[in-house]
Amino acid sequence: MISTEFGELALNDTLISPDFIAHAAPISGSGDGLVRGREGLAGWITGIRAAMPNLVFTIEVGPFSDGSYLCGRWIAGGTYRGGMPGTPDLAIGTSVEFTGTDIFRVDGTQIAEHWANADTLQLLQQLGALPGAG
């Protein structure tokens, strides 16, 4: 397994296409879930980093490639610092761990498109925003 901290933006202009688009279910439950362009991606990452500054991803499966597509499954863990819609203030300081799968479309040497699939239910249950299973 490979672990990496989340949020390094230094290579954004090199690795990310200017026409980048990400597809992700909005945690607030509203909006189209699209993130557009390098600036949009930087804002998305900055927002996640504000809520969980020590978030670390560990690659569990992959990456796998098929033509211009890359896919992998990960486990993320960190400490919640607040700021996500619908989460109670009491959740601040809660350690969380959740899983997800990402698919990337690469165009030349840059990431052009991203489909994010994170287990938001698992995350929100740990933060007390939704009741846990059973």
N, C-alpha and C positions, 0 to 999 in steps of 0.2 A: 504494500500500500504506500501511496505517496501522499504526504500532507503538505498543505500550503496555506498561508494566511491569505485572507480574502481582501481585495481592495487596492492592489497595486495599480496605479493609474499611469505610471511613467511611460509605459509602452502603448498607451491607448491610441495615439496617432499613428503608430507603426503597425500595430496588429489589427486594428479595427477599421473596417471600411467606412468612408464618409457617409455611405448610404445604409449603414447598419440598421437592422431592425430586430428587436427581441419580442418574443411572444411569451407572456407570463400572466397567470391569473392574478389580478390585483388583490392584495391582502385586504383591502378595504371592502371588496365585493362590488365596487363600482368602477366604471371606466372601461376602456377597451383592452387594457392589459398590454398595450404596445409601447415599446421604448424605441425611440428613433434617434439615429445618429450617434456620433461620438460623445457629444455633450449630454444627450439623454442617458446614455450608458453611464457616463461619469456621475450624473445626478442620482441615478438608480443605485449605483454602488456606494456613493457617499451616504445616501439615506439608510441603506442596510448597515453600513459601517457605524453610523451614529447610534443605531439601536443595539448593535452587537460589535463593539470595537475590537474584541479579541476573537472574532469568528475564524475558525480554522476548518478547512475542508480536507477530508481524507478520501482519496479515490479508492473505491471499493471494487469496482469492476471496470475494466477498459483502461485507456480509451480504445475504442474500436473505430475503424474507418471503412467507408464504402464509397469510393469515388471522392466526391467533394464533401462528404458528410463525416463528422466525428461524433461519437456518442460515448458517454460514460455515466456510471452511477457513483454517487458520493454519500458520505456521512458528514454533516457539519455540526460543530459544537462551539459554544461560546456562552458568554454571560450577558443577559439582557439588561440594557441600560435605559429602556423606556423609549417612547415615541411612536410605537406602532399603533394604528387605529384599533380601537376595541379592546386594548389590553389594560388591565387594572394597574394602578400605581403600585399595588402591593407586589407585582411581579418583578419590579426592579431588583436586580441582584440575583435573579433566578438563573441557574445553569440550565442550558437547553441542549438537546441533541436531536437532529432531525435528518431525514434522508431526501434524496432527489436524484433525478436523471436529467442530464442535459444533452441536447443535440445541437451541433453547430454545422452551419454550411460555410465552407471556405471557398473564396473566390480568389484564385491566384495565391497570394501570401497573406491575405487578410480575412478576418472573420466577417462575413456579410450578414449572417442571420443566426438567430439563437432561439431555441425553444426550451424554456425552463419549466421543469416539473418538480416542484418541491412539495413535501408532505406538510402543507400548511396546517392541516388538522392536527397533526402530531405536535407541531410547534405551539399552536394556540391552546391546546389542552395543557401543555406544560406550563404555559404562562397564566393559566386560570381564566382565560377569556372564553373558553368553552368547556363543558363538562367532559371528564375523561370517560373512556369506555368502561362499561361494566361497573 
